[in-house]
Amino acid sequence: MGSLILRKATRYLFPVIMMFSIYLLLRGHNEPGGGFVGGLAAASAFILNQLAFDVPSTKRLMNVDSLTLIGVGLLTALGSSVFTLLDGQPYFSSHWATIRITSDWHLSIGTPLIFDIGVYLVVLGVTLAILLSISNFRKSP
């Protein structure tokens, strides 16, 4: 159990770190960042929560098993290139779709972003699976 100062700081830092990890994820296909670094940043937020509180509260905060994150992430990363195979292009070629929000503003979503989301989930799941199992192992007699 962490100190009172660490617990209070974690309540404010956790959402900030998670928002930063999503920022890293979304800028990854244009600039440095991406799914790997974003997943590590998200894992650091959960590790901070574990240090401030305990393992059961961190698992409740995750609200999903880390092995499920790994599986969904792998399926998402590998499934991102199914669109290219259906179009007859080489595996992992990029495709882009444009969603018009207003007449002046549109959002471009591509398969590199879907791949990065899969990597993000895999890195988050693997990191948390390793660290949560180590912390559980350490506390057992």
C-alpha positions, -999 to 999 in steps of 0.1 A, spaced: 0 0 0 14 34 -10 15 66 10 -14 90 12 4 115 -11 10 88 -37 -26 77 -36 -39 112 -40 -14 120 -68 -24 88 -86 -60 98 -87 -50 129 -107 -21 114 -127 -38 82 -139 -62 100 -164 -34 123 -175 -11 94 -183 -39 75 -201 -47 106 -222 -10 109 -231 -9 73 -241 -38 78 -264 -21 109 -279 10 88 -285 -11 61 -301 -29 85 -325 2 103 -337 22 72 -343 17 67 -380 28 103 -388 54 110 -362 73 91 -335 50 72 -312 24 46 -320 10 15 -305 41 2 -287 50 34 -269 14 42 -262 8 8 -247 38 12 -225 26 46 -213 -9 31 -205 8 2 -187 28 27 -166 -5 43 -155 -18 10 -143 15 2 -126 14 36 -108 -21 26 -96 -8 -7 -84 20 10 -64 -4 34 -49 -31 10 -40 -29 -28 -46 -32 -55 -72 -70 -62 -67 -79 -26 -71 -57 -24 -103 -75 -55 -117 -108 -39 -109 -97 -7 -127 -86 -26 -157 -121 -43 -159 -107 -68 -184 -82 -97 -181 -48 -90 -195 -49 -122 -216 -81 -110 -232 -63 -77 -241 -36 -97 -258 -60 -118 -278 -81 -89 -289 -50 -69 -298 -35 -97 -319 -68 -102 -337 -71 -64 -344 -35 -61 -356 -37 -91 -379 -73 -82 -390 -62 -48 -401 -47 -62 -433 -77 -83 -442 -91 -53 -461 -60 -52 -483 -63 -90 -491 -99 -85 -501 -89 -57 -524 -62 -80 -540 -32 -60 -527 -2 -73 -508 -6 -81 -471 -2 -51 -448 -7 -25 -476 -24 6 -462 -60 16 -470 -76 48 -460 -113 58 -455 -125 93 -451 -154 101 -428 -170 135 -434 -179 152 -401 -190 185 -416 -186 200 -450 -152 215 -440 -139 189 -416 -132 152 -423 -115 123 -405 -92 100 -423 -89 65 -407 -64 40 -421 -53 4 -416 -20 16 -399 -41 31 -371 -61 -1 -367 -27 -20 -366 -14 4 -340 -45 -1 -318 -38 -38 -319 -2 -33 -310 -13 -9 -282 -36 -36 -267 -10 -64 -270 17 -43 -253 -7 -32 -226 -19 -68 -220 16 -84 -220 31 -58 -197 3 -60 -172 2 -98 -173 39 -99 -165 39 -73 -138 7 -84 -121 19 -120 -120 52 -109 -105 35 -88 -79 12 -118 -70 41 -141 -69 61 -119 -46 33 -117 -20 27 -154 -18 45 -173 11 
